[in-house]
């Protein structure tokens, strides 16, 4: 049985590098995830949906649990006079549970909506991303250009970086899903062979009276 190093596992971690305030990376990842679900792939994790509320347009950030379809609010309004929107700790905790569940279910792909300031500073879903890496699962996330240096520090330069384009993401997924499919098949065959080898040899139940008689 082969064991992969942590750095080898990191090669399955891909970050979509996007320009903050310019690229709709949330819509890109959500559309990609929706297509994989329609194709019958087992994926998990969370993607982001940004709704709008009349009183506070910044208070509509939600995550979608890809295994259940449940919406998780991750923002709380600080009031009409505030120019900021605070992340909801309980929402982030729910998101962490959703990602951990996907890892435990050994899904084909884990998607984490973002590696942003929270993750760069050691919080957010950073621990769950690391858990997915340790589990050896393919992981896809989005990385703001402002957090690129923190991303490189987090991955040690071993993670894959992707341009914020659907065709690029599709190409990455096509290649990694084929490799993962072969790896899963080989792992299943190894288990079958190991189980067969562990079985004791069948006892010799041949009746000596039924053996052919040879007159010497």
N, C-alpha and C positions, 0 to 999 in steps of 0.2 A: 504494500500500500504506500502511495506517495503522499508526503506531507509538504505543503507549500509554506514558504516563509511569509511573514507579515508584509514584506515589501512586494512579494509576488501577488499576494491578495490585493494590494493597493492598485495593481494594474487593472483591476476590474472596477475601480472607482473613477467615474467620469464627471467632470465639472463643465457645465455649459457657461462659458464666459460671456457676460452680457454687459452692455453699457447702461449704467444706472440712469433711469429717467428717460431712456430712449427705446430700448428693446422690450417688447412684450414677452418676456421669458415665461411669465406665469401662464399666459394663454398657450404658448408653445409647448410647455411640458404637459399641460392639461389635455391638449389635443392629442399629443403623442400617447399619453396614458390611455385616453379613451379609445384610440385605434387599437392598441394592444389588447385591451379588454374585449373589444368586438371580435378580435381575431382568436380569442380563446386562451390568451396567455394568462398565467397566474402571476399577477404583480401585486405589490403592496407598498405601503408608505403613504405619503400625503402630497397633494398638489395644491397650489394656492388659487383662490378665487377672490377677486377684489370687487365687492359690490359697492354701491353708493347709497348713502343716507342723506336726506335733505339737510338735516341739522349739522351733520359732520361727515363729509365725504371720506375722511380718513378712517372712520370707525367701521368700515365694512369688510375688513380683511378676514377671510375664512379659509380653512383648509378642508379638503375633501379626503376622507379615509378611503383609500383605493380598494380595500378589502370589503368594506361594508357600505360605502356610499354616504356615510354619515358626514354632515357638515360640522366643523369645529371652529367656533369663533376664536380668533387669537388677538383681537384688539378690543380695547375699552376706551370709550370716549372720556376725555378729560374736561369736557365742557366746551361750549361754543366759543368761549374767549381764548381757548388754548390753541396754539399753532402746531401742537404735536399730538400724536396718538400713541398711547402706551400699550405695549404688548400685555396680553392677559396671561398671567402665570398658570392659571388653571387650564386655559386653552392649550398652552405649550405642553403641559403635563399630559393632556389627552392625546396630543399629537405624538409625544414620545411613546405612549402606550401603543398607538397605532403602528408606529414603525417597529417597535419591539415585537408586536404580534406578527408582523410580516416576516421578521427574521426567524421567529420560532416556527413559523409555518413553512420555512425553506422555500420561499417563492422564487420565481424565475428572475425577478428584477425588483429591487427596492428603489423607490423614488422618494427623495427628500426635497421639499420645495426649494430650500435655499441653504447655502452656506454664507451667512451674512455677518453683520457685526456681532450678533449674539454668539454665534458659533466661533467666530474669530477670537472672541474674548474668553472662550472656554465654556460658554453656556449654550442655550438653545437646544438644538438637536445634535450637537457635536458628539456627545457620548454614544448616541444611537448610530450615527454614521460609523464611528469606530467599531461598534459592536457588529455592524453588518460586514465591515472589512474583515474582522476576526473570523466571522462565520464563513467567509469565502464567497459571499454572494455578490453579484453584479449590482452596482449602485450608481444612480444618476442623480445629480443635483445641479443647482444653478449657482454661479459664483459672480458676484458683482465685480466689475473691473477695479473698484475701490478696495476690494478685499482679496485681490489676486495674490499679493505678497503673503498674506496670512494663509491662503490656501496652499501655496507652495511650502510654507513652513509646516503646515499640518500634514501634508502628504510626503514631505521630504523630497519632492520632485518626482515621485513615482506615479502619482495620479495622472490620468489622461485628461487633457483639456480639449474641449470641442468648441467650434464656432457656433454662434447663436443662430443656426439655420436648421430647418427641419431635415433637409436631405443629409446633412452631416450627422445628425443624431440617428437617423434611420440607418445609415451606413455602419455606424458604431454598433448599434443594436443587432444588425444582421450578422456582423462578424462575431460578436461576443455570444449571441444566442446559439449560433452554430457550434462554437467551441464548447459552450456549457452543455449543450445537448449531447455532444460526444462524450464529455466528461461524466455526465450522469449515467449514460449507457454503460461506459466502462466500469464505473463504480458498482452498478447493479450486477454486471457480469462477475466482477471480483467477489461480490458477496455470495453469488451462486456457487462459484468455484470453491470458496473458502468453506461454505456449508457442506458441500459435497466431500471435500477432503477431510472434514471433521467426522464424517460418518464412519463407523466401524465397517470393515469388509464383511460382506454377507457370509453367513455360516455355510459350510458344505453339507447340504442335506441330501446328497446323492445316496441312494440305497445301493450298497455293494452288491446285493443280489441281482440288481438290474444291469450290472456291468457286463459287457460281452465276455464270453468265455473263450479263452485261447488255450488250445491243447498244445503243449510244448513237447 
